[in-house]
Amino acid sequence: MTEPVFDRDRLDVYRLAIESVALSFKLAKELNGCHRHACDQRLRAAQSIPLNIAEGNGKRSLKDRSRFLENARGSTLECVAIQDIYVATN
């Protein structure tokens, strides 16, 4: 019996989002102290990206799909802002 292939598995953006989550967890292991709150937020936002892509991709309504993809985009921008904070604060 073969494993099921979900539509999300065919999306490059989904695979990249999963890679980004893995990188976020790797980075989280290196951060501590005053960065812990930003680190926690980064992990939540990073995980939100593939979750929203997967859920949105499963929606039949274009309006629903767009809403989830917009949420994924927002979480991506949140991760970028947190990265900016890391850089600004060394």
VMD Tcl script that draws the C-alpha trace (Angstrom):
set ca {
  {0.00 0.00 0.00}
  {1.40 3.40 -0.93}
  {1.26 6.50 1.25}
  {-1.39 9.04 0.30}
  {-0.18 12.15 -1.52}
  {-1.89 15.31 -0.43}
  {-2.16 18.37 -2.65}
  {-0.01 20.37 -0.27}
  {2.89 17.98 -0.88}
  {3.02 19.17 -4.47}
  {3.44 22.81 -3.50}
  {6.97 24.20 -3.48}
  {5.87 26.93 -1.07}
  {4.68 24.30 1.40}
  {7.98 22.43 1.28}
  {9.89 25.70 1.74}
  {7.68 26.59 4.70}
  {8.50 23.24 6.34}
  {12.21 23.93 5.78}
  {11.73 27.35 7.38}
  {10.16 25.75 10.45}
  {13.13 23.39 10.77}
  {15.51 26.35 10.50}
  {13.51 28.28 13.11}
  {13.80 25.39 15.56}
  {17.53 25.15 14.89}
  {17.91 28.87 15.54}
  {15.79 28.63 18.69}
  {18.29 26.21 20.21}
  {21.00 28.86 19.86}
  {19.03 31.75 21.41}
  {18.42 32.41 25.06}
  {18.03 35.16 27.59}
  {16.40 38.35 26.39}
  {15.50 36.80 23.02}
  {13.33 34.03 24.46}
  {10.01 35.87 23.90}
  {10.88 36.75 20.31}
  {12.08 33.18 19.83}
  {8.77 31.74 21.05}
  {6.85 34.11 18.79}
  {9.07 33.16 15.83}
  {8.39 29.46 16.40}
  {4.63 30.02 16.55}
  {4.66 32.23 13.44}
  {6.91 29.83 11.52}
  {4.66 26.87 12.30}
  {1.62 28.88 11.31}
  {2.90 29.29 7.75}
  {2.70 25.64 6.56}
  {-0.41 25.03 8.67}
  {-2.26 27.85 6.92}
  {-0.96 26.82 3.49}
  {-2.14 23.25 4.04}
  {-5.52 24.24 5.42}
  {-6.08 26.90 2.77}
  {-5.12 24.53 -0.01}
  {-7.85 22.18 1.18}
  {-10.58 24.79 0.94}
  {-12.88 24.66 -2.06}
  {-13.98 28.26 -1.89}
  {-11.54 30.74 -3.42}
  {-12.44 33.26 -0.72}
  {-11.62 30.77 2.07}
  {-8.42 29.65 0.35}
  {-7.31 33.27 -0.08}
  {-7.94 34.02 3.59}
  {-5.68 31.18 4.75}
  {-2.96 32.08 2.25}
  {-3.12 35.69 3.44}
  {-2.67 34.43 7.01}
  {0.38 32.44 5.87}
  {1.77 35.56 4.21}
  {1.20 37.56 7.40}
  {3.04 34.95 9.46}
  {5.90 35.03 6.97}
  {6.19 38.80 7.36}
  {6.09 38.36 11.12}
  {9.06 35.97 10.92}
  {10.95 38.51 8.80}
  {10.30 41.23 11.37}
  {11.50 38.99 14.19}
  {14.64 38.24 12.17}
  {15.17 42.00 11.86}
  {14.88 42.26 15.65}
  {17.51 39.54 16.08}
  {19.89 41.36 13.74}
  {19.26 44.77 15.34}
  {19.93 43.40 18.81}
  {22.89 41.22 17.84}
}
mol new
graphics top color blue
foreach p $ca { graphics top sphere $p radius 0.5 }
foreach p [lrange $ca 0 end-1] q [lrange $ca 1 end] { graphics top cylinder $p $q radius 0.2 }
display resetview
